[in-house]
Amino acid sequence: MKSDAGQPLQVVMLPWLEPDHILPFIHLSNSLDANGVKVTFLCPPCLVSNIRTNLHANIPIANYTLPPDVADFPAGGTEMTKMNSAAGLRLIEAVDASRQQIEAALLLLSPQVVVFDFIYHWLPSSADSFGIKSVYFSVGTANSAASSMFLARYLPSTNLGLAMLRRVPSGFLAAISGLKGYEVHNAMNYLKRDRNARLSIYERVLTTMDRSSAIALNSSSEIEGTYINFFLAQCRKPVLLAGSLMGKPTADELETRWEKWLSRHPKGSVVFCSFGNEACLSEDQITELIAGFEMTGLSFLAILSFPPGTGKTREAIVGERAGGRGLVHDGVVQQQQQRLMLRHSSVGVHVGHGESGLMMEAVASGCQVVLLPVKGDQFFNARLMADGLNAGVAVKRRSKDGRFSKEAVSEAVRMVVSDGTLAARKVRANNAKVRQLLLNQSIQDCYIRRFVADLQELVASPRSGDDENGYLPSTHEVL
């Protein structure tokens, strides 16, 4: 794809450092590269080897260096990518401290567009001063983005509105929003300004949405049309749809230990449970989860992260269980390995936390999905899959605190594997429809071609400060 000057459109990709954020940026980079866009990926040196595994070989990776106090990232563990953990906040501060390096990289690379994540809330103003268009890439579902946009549009102002929101009892917010009490309580954590932070996580999102040149959604109208249309109606700037970005199969192989265990079981018979590498259940809830799997009578493989101080519980749970029918693993398993497990022929059900990428990957791999969201936008993602699309089942939980029982886990799993009720058959049928859409390459190719064309239009448009009327809502036709 050529720019007006006859040169390829040049784009820099700048993701947040969490694996679940990096992977959609990689998928988008590869798709743009395949459509003639010159892409450069920007990240710390410590992540290059992991990123290179999935990134097209011809896409260069530029670097910025993190300060010495986070030199143990990513070896410092998954805590460093938990945004509300002390280590996660330290990493955010470290990335902010790298601002001058990132700005210098942009000046050196001189792209027409930088596609970035919300953590870099300061980037739009820098990019604008360099004559570069900034596109905020929302890696979650459109449902989640629409919820953020709604608050951004209808609160009196960012500072005043969020200050008011922090003082509203979570029970009242739950009543007027339709969210459960525990979901609202979790969301309120993202409104807090921890340590010396100038902005909360949510304020970063709103600032990014407000100041970026455009917003890109990792979604398609075929799957999230209602939410996308709402987002478009509220947004006063261009909105680009990337479609449902799915990674291509890689040459990577499943580790022998996992391949050997999974291959012992018949096709579609295993319940695979994973919560990424940064979501963690409490000690007693892990006990209920595993007991629920055992109640189903099905084979299961659970990849979990046990919280600190759970030595005795860990020893009692980790390892083979139920006469070899179950296996529980504690610790980090590479993201690519978890996706290879999803694609294994013996896996028929995925129980997860509702991270959008892993959730859609599970459906695309032919798995039924059971949802146990833990934090943030995962609650919106789970509602999309279980309620909006009716293509999965959420584990029933207590409204006050979100606790669940082993019976609730067993019931949810048994429902998605059963054809005995009309409700179960509808879920399985809808799951199959979503899978067909996710795997329809012709639809995805159309989205990427339109995405590139939208980037070209954005580059040719006036700078934000030169347009007195602001950006009007963009329009997208359903393919």
N, C-alpha and C positions, 0 to 999 in steps of 0.2 A: 504494500500500500504506500503510494507516494504522497508526499506533502506537496503544497503548492509550488515549492521551489524544485520539485522533481526528485527530492531526496526522500528516503524512507522516513516515515513517522518515527520519532524517537521517544521512548517512554522509559522512565525509571520506576521500579517497583520497590516500595519501602514498607514491609510488613512489621507488625508487632512480633516479638520474639517467641511467642507461644506456638508450639507445633500446630495447634488447631487453627491458628491464624496464618501461619506460613504456608501451609499446604494449598489453600485456595489461591494465594498469590502465585504459587508455582503453577497451578493449573491454568490460571489466567495468562501468565507469562508465556507458557507453552502454546496456548491457543493464539495469542497475538503474534508470536513468532512465526507460527505456521501460516499466518495471514499477511506476512510481509512487513510486520512492524519490528523495528530495531529495539530490542528490550535489553535493559541492564538491570540486574538484581542487586540491591544494596542491603548489606547486613554486616554484623560483626564477623571477624575471621573465624571465630570458634564454631560458627554454624555452617561454614562453607561445605564441609564434607557431607553433612546430612542433606543439605539443600541440593547439592550436585547430583545426588542419587536419583532425584525425580525431575530435575530441571534439564531442559534440552542442552546438549553439550555445547552448542554454538552460542548460547546466551552467556555473556560475561557476567561475572560477579564482582562488584566493587565493594570496598570495605570502609567501615568506620570503626574506631576502636573504643571499647568501653573503658571507663575509668578503672584503676587498679582495685578499688574496693569490691568490685564484682568480677574479679578475675576468675573466680571459681564457677562462673556460669559458662556452659550449662552443667558442668560437673557438680555444681553445688546442689543439684537435686531439683525435683519438680516444684518445690516451694517457691522458687524464684520466678515462676511464671504465674503464680496465683496472685492476681492483682491486689487482693485485699490482705495478703499476708505481709508480715514485716519484710521478708526477703523480696517479695514481689514489688512492694513499694520502693524498696531500695533500688531494684532494677529499673523501675520507671524513672526514678530520679537520675539514675546513671545515664539512661537514654536521653533525658532532657539535657544533661550536662554535655552530651555529644552533639548538641545542636550546631555548633560552629563547624564541626567536621562534616556533618551532613550537608550543611549549606555550601561548604567548600566543594564537596563532591558534586552537588547539583550545578554549581558554577562551572566546574571542570567538564562535566559530561554534557551540559547544555542541552537537555532534552526539551521537547515542546510540552510534555506532560509528565507529571509525577503522580503515580497512583500510590496512595498511602493509607495507613491505618489510623484509627482515632487517637491513639496514644500521642501522636505527633500533632497535637492541637495547634501548635505554633507554626506549623509548616505552611499553611495557606498564605499567611502574610509574607513569609520569606520568599515563597515561590512567586507570588505576585510581583514582588519588587525585582525579581530576576526576569520577569516576562514569561514565566512558566505557568501553565494551567495546572491546578491541583484537583485531583479526583479522589474523593474519599471512597474507599472500597469497603462496604459493609459485608463482612464475610458470613454473617448469619442469615437467617431467613428474613424474607420481606415482612413477615408478621412481626418479628422483633424490631426491625427498623421502623415500621409504621407506628409502633407503640412509642418509640423514642420521638419520632416526628410529631406525634399528637401532643405530647407534653411540651415539646419545643415551640409549637405554634400557639398553644392556648394558655401557657403560663404567662403572667403579666410581663415578666422579664426573667432572664436566666438567674440572676442573683436573687431578686426578690422572690420569684416563684419557687426556687429551690429552697430558700430559707423558710418560706411558708410550709412547703411540703415536708420538711424535716420535723415540723412541730405537730403535724397531723397524726393522731393515733393510728397505728397500723390496722386496727379493727375497723375504723371508719373507712380507710382507703380500700380495704378488702370488700366492704359492703357496697361501695359505689363503683368499684372496678370489676367486680366479678372474680377477682383473684382470691385464692385461699389466704388465710392469715399468715401462714408460714412463707408463702410466696412474696407477700408484701414485705414482711420482716426482712427477708433476704434482699429484696430490691432496695430497701432503705439503706443497707450497708454501702451501696454504691453511691449514695448521696453524701456520705461522710467524708470530711477532709482529714485524713490521717496525718500524723506527724507534722511535718512542716509543709505539707502539700498545699499549693496555691489553689488547685482545683481538685474536686472529687473526680472519680472515674466517670460518673454520669455527666458532670460539667464538661469534661473533655469531649464526650460524644456530642453534646449540644453545640459546643464551640466549633468543633470540626464540621458538623452539618451546616452551621451558619456561615462559616467563612470559606469553605471550599468552593472551587469554581463549579463543581458538579459532584453528583453522588452516583456511585455504581452499586447495583444490587446483585448479589449472587443468587439469582432466582429467575424463574420463568413464569410467564402469564398462564401457561397451561396448568401449572401446579399451584401458584399463589395469586391468581388473577385478582381476587377480591382485595387482598392486602396491597398488591401493587397499585391497583387503581386508586385506593385510598391514599397511598403514599404520593402518587402523582398529583392528586387533587390538592394536597396540602403543600407540596414542595414548590418553591419559587425559583428553582434553578434546574438546569438539565439533569435528567435521571437516565442513566445508562443501564440496560439490562444485560448481564453477562450470561444469562441462561443458567442451567443447572450444571455447573462445572464438575465433571467427574474425571478422575485420573485414568490414564491408559494403563493397561497391565504392564508391569515391568519384568525385567529378567531376574529380579530378586527371587530367592527361594525361601520357603518357610523353614525355620530352624528344625533340625532333626528331632529334637525333643517334642516339639509341637506336632510335627508331621507324623511321627510314630504314634503318638497318643490318639490324635484325631482319626488316623487311618484304621484304628481298631473298631470304629463305629460305623453303622450303616449310613447311607446317604440321607441327609436332612434330619438326622436323629439327635444331634447335639445342641444343647442350649449354651451359647457362648456369651459370657458376661464380661463387659469391660467398661470402665468409666474414664477412658483416657489415662493420662499419667499424672493428672493434677487434681482430680476429684476424689474426695475421700469421705467414706461413710464413717459413722461412729462405731465403736466397738460392738455395742449391743445390736445395732442395725445390721452389721455384717453377719452377726450370728443368726438373726432372723432371715436375712437374705439366703444364706447357705441352707438353712433348715427348710426354707420354702422350695428351693431347688430340689432338695432330697424328697420333699413331699410329692413332687410331680411324678416321680418314678422314672424320669428321663435322665439321660446322660448329660453332664454339664461340665464346662470348663470356665472357671472364673479367674480373671486377672484383676487383682485388687491391690489397693494401697492401704495398709493398716496405719491408723494414727499412732503417734508415739505413746509409749507406756502401755502397750497391749500385748506384752510378751506372752503371757499365759494363754490368752485367747488366740493369739496367732499360732502358737504351738499346737493348740487343740484343733485348729481349723485347717491350716495349710497342709497341702499334700493330697494324696489320693483319699477318696471318701466313698462311702456306700459300696464297698467291695470293688473298687476300681471304676465304678460308674461315673464318679465325679473326680475332678481335679481342681484344687485351689492353689493359685500362685500369688505370692506377695512380692511386689517390687515392680520396677519400671520395665516395660516391654516396649521396644521401639514401635513407633506409630505404623511404620510400613509392615512390621510383623503382625500387628493387630489387624490390619486390612487384609493381609494374606490369609489370616485365620477366618475372617468373614467369608472369603471366597472359597474356602475349602468345601468340598462336596458333602462332607459329613455334618456341616453346620446348617441348621434349619431355623434357629431363632437367635436373635440378638437382644440381650437385655443391657440397656445403656442409659446414659445420663442426659441424652437429648442434645448433645453437641451436634450442630446441623450437618457438618461434613460426614461424621461417622454414622449418623442416623440415615442419611441418604445413601451412603455407601452400603449400609446393611441392606436397604431395600433393593438397590441395584444389584447386589450380590445374590438376591433371591431369598433373603431372610425375612421371616416375620419379625416384628419389632415390639418389644415391651419397654416402657419408658419409666425411668426413675430419675427425673431431673434433680440436680443438686443446687444450682445457683444461677443467678443472672438470667440471660436470655434463654437458657435451657428450658425454663418453664414455658416460655412462649413457643419455643420449637416443639415441645412435647404436646402442647395444645393444638398446634397446627396438625401434627401427625395423627393424634388420637381423636380430636374433635373436628377440626376443619376438614381433613381429608378422610377421616375414619379408616385409616390404613394401618393403625397400630393400636395398642392398648396401654393405658397408663395404670400403674399399680395404685390401688386405692390407698389413701393416706388420711391420717387424722388432720382435720382442717387447722387446728390450733398450732400444732408444732411440726406437722409433716411426717410424723412417725408412721411406719407401716409394719404389718405383721407377716409372719411366714405364710399364713393362710392367704393373705392378699397377693403375695408374690406367686404362690402356687396357682391361685385362681387366674391371674393375668396370663401366666405362661400356658396353662392348660387351655385357655380360651383361644389363643392364636394358633394352636396346633390342632384344634378340634373343628370338625365340620358338623358337629351335632346340633348347633343352633343357628337360626337365621342371622343373628348378630355376628357370630363368628364367621359365617360364610361371607357376609358383607365385608368384614374387615379384610379377609384374605383376598376377595375379589378386588377391592380398592387398592390393596397393596400391590397386586399384579398390574393394575392400571398405572400406578405411579412408577413402577419399575419400567414399564414399556416407555413411558415418557422420558425417564432418566437415560435410557439406553438408545433413544432415537437420535442418532448422530446427525441426521439431516436437519432436524429442528435445532440442535445445538450449533451446527455450522451457520445457520441463518442468524442466530443470535450474535455470534462472534463477528460475522460480516457487518451486521448492523452496529455492533459495538465500535468497530473500527471506524465506520462511517461517522458515528456520533463523535468520536474523538477528533476526527478531521474537522467537523463542524465547530466543535468547541475551540480548537486551535485557531480557527478563522474568525471566531466571535470577538467582540470587544473585551478588553480587560474589565474586571468587575467594577473597578472604580470609574470606568469610562461610560458605564451604562446607567443612566440616572433612574431608569424605571426598574432596574433589577432584572433577574431572570424570570421568565414566565414558566408555568408548569410545562414540562415536556409531555409529548403524547407518543404512545407506543401502541401499535396495532397488535392484536393477538394473532400469532402466526397460524 
